[in-house]
Amino acid sequence: MDLDLSLVRAFVATAETLHFGLAAKRLNTSQQALSKRIARLESLLAVRLFEREGGTRLTEAGERFEPAAREALAAGERAVAAARGRGRTVRIDVWGHLYAPMRTVAQAVEAFGAIRLEPGPARDWPSVADALLRGDTDLGFGRVHPLPDGRDAGLAQRLVRLEPVDAVVSASHPLADADELRPADLRDSTLWCPAELTRLDFLRRFADAFGITRRQDGPNLGLDHLVQHIRGDATCVTLFPADAPLPDHAGLRSIPITAPTPLYAWSLAWRESHRHPLLDTLLRGFTEAGRARRWLDYAPERDWLPEPDRTKLAGPAQR
């Protein structure tokens, strides 16, 4: 029989979420259309793949079918990439654009000139997770954190860099002349968050951990807007990676934070059922760059990481 990969994709999305509504949303279709695809696949295979009473769960046939279904999708994607001559291209979506994520990616891949990266239009981690699960991109790079409702199920990740962040204030801020600052020193300042705070997991956790109650957020209007806002408000402070470039330092002070030093965690993410042929090569590049530049240096008595990042660092080897 001919196996329609659109039906297989519907099955895999439903098997990963065990929820027809969530699977339909992931595939950008209606729940009715998804249900029809699953019913059509079950009819073609002459088996039931899901039990639908008392919650959605795989049948024994569904459990047997799932690994092979994932392989069929991966093989189909490889075939399309080969036909289009994309065998040496890696589609990568990055997020956290104000923190210049591509500078880290560039350092990791500079030794592999034969690899061509095709950047995608990502805005944030949830949108990249959805793109990875749909197969619209091969790799994501940014700060990975747990998503609600198990939306990141089916994704693997590798933490590749821990980057110290500085406090950035205007030259007229009361703390502007300090050589270094402790997180507690920022409690009388307003933490400026250059996007809706609900989308900025790192800044929210930092403020909660160190009792910074004055917080202001707004739309992400780019790095120039961030700089202008901090320069023009002597009460505000923001956090910025120590190595990331600011477009104009005039009227600003970038001050190291110590005791502890906050670290921003950068990770790679990909779909477990689709490992790009160049993924292992890229992972080696990040490992080598990280070893040479000490990207994963972490001392609990010296540094601060949000709890999810500490768990990843201390846990078993990542997939």
Beta strands, then each sheet from edge to edge (+ up, - down):
strand 1: 50-51
strand 2: 57-58
strand 3: 89-94
strand 4: 116-119
strand 5: 139-142
strand 6: 155-170
strand 7: 190-193
strand 8: 215-217
strand 9: 236-241
strand 10: 252-256
strand 11: 261-271
strand 12: 303-304
sheet 1: 1+ 2-
sheet 2: 4+ 3+ 5+ 11- 6+ 9- 7- 8-
sheet 3: 4+ 3+ 5+ 11- 12-
sheet 4: 4+ 3+ 5+ 11- 6+ 10-
end
